[in-house]
Amino acid sequence: MTTVLHTADTHLGYRQYNSPERREDFLAAFRRVLEDAVSDDVDAVVHAGDVFHDRRPGLVDLLGTVSALRTLDEADIPFFAVVGNHEDKREAQWLDLFETMGLATRLDESGTVVGDVTLYGLDYVPPSQREDLDYEFEPPETERAALVAHGQFAPLAPSIRGPTWDVEDVIESANVEFDAVLLGDEHEADRAEVGETWVTYAGSTERTSASERDARGYNLVEFGEGVRIRRRGLETREFAFVDVELREDEGVERVRERVREYDLSDAVALVTIDGEGDPITPAEVEEYARERGAMVARVNDRRELESEDEDVEVRFADPDEAVRERVRELGLSSAARGVDRTVRTDAIADSNVRDEVKRDVEELLSEDPAAFDRVPEDEAEDGTGETGVVDAKADAEGVADGEAADDDTTAVDDAPATDGESATGDASAGSHEADETAAADDSGDGSDAAADAPAEETASQDDQASMEEFL
């Protein structure tokens, strides 16, 4: 029997909430995974992409990764991986550098034998290039074979995102019969049996969006007479999700009362306000949460409150409305306004916006070129003429965290790292596993990650400088 540890989406270097502590948390989770691999004496560690959050990780992140990988190297446990969309570069990949150092192997179509299984790799491929894929692989040298890939694959990835990569098509088109497909990119752990092949997402090792409330973890995949997938949870920083439903006569005191119900010591406090009630000043609540020990506090007031003064239009909960109204008055095309809504919506992670926009624009160009026509002035003034496939994105469910987005400080919420079940319902407390019955006994509920697009490439000389500095 051959056992591999399947992990993915470690997003090393992610400075969530602009917090150095959160950046350290992501590396600490990665280290724990590799330490568990050594403790369990697995045959290999398989990473299904997005080792890094950015294609230009900092030197600190690179050194931390090298140090963690050396833990495996010293234990003679190989580390295999594919390239994810977050870290994808146009030329040489960071994974290639680790391979030259003897710390990793980049999987590809040639196949790599580990015990009784041959592992193949499929890096992230942009949707526009997938039609050219032939899924031709070298014949396996073992009875068992597994494919490691990165992307949003149906049927596991959430349908609301409209995944364009169908894992059934991949399995049927490939010239190799895969016993398992080990995936990355979807941050909620999930699994399904497609035909006679088990397909599974490992999920992320740290929470990177508001809907990721389940415990983080990874998979242990055993190849024997069949395929058995076990889920193991990871201990991560505590997150307190404080949900407040205000009645008409309630306000900030009720919010404070709910905050006091949680132990916020060194935790990230995420307060979501719904219902009616009085206007709330987010800064006041955030300060109160920090006074009670929270490392980070964010407030998301989801209500639409307006001033009772008819002569003064003020929206307390939605300051972007004025911007949206101004955009409507500019007479932009419906396609342009659709792009604006995609960029502003909280339902799509900031790291996924570029790919969402690209996909929607391509669809409009092929199906509705008129969507790029400027809206007549009279229609622009009354806000009509807004159509396009991007509109649906604004209605997708999501939770804002109230923080401005940039390459290093993209604001995304996380969930409490509590002991208990994983997204597939089988993780145990802390970092100990809960053995499942056969993988067929379980089904997951993967959720919110959209098909990510590579971050913007910077000048090649900067990349070279970064490489030289690292070496």
Beta strands, then each sheet from edge to edge (+ up, - down):
strand 1: 2-7
strand 2: 44-47
strand 3: 79-81
strand 4: 105-106
strand 5: 112-114
strand 6: 117-122
strand 7: 144-150
strand 8: 153-154
strand 9: 165-166
strand 10: 180-184
strand 11: 190-194
strand 12: 197-201
strand 13: 217-223
strand 14: 227-233
strand 15: 239-246
strand 16: 268-275
strand 17: 296-301
strand 18: 433-434
sheet 1: 4+ 3+ 2+ 1+ 13- 14+ 18-
sheet 2: 5+ 6- 7- 10- 12- 11+
sheet 3: 8+ 9+
sheet 4: 15+ 16+ 17+
end
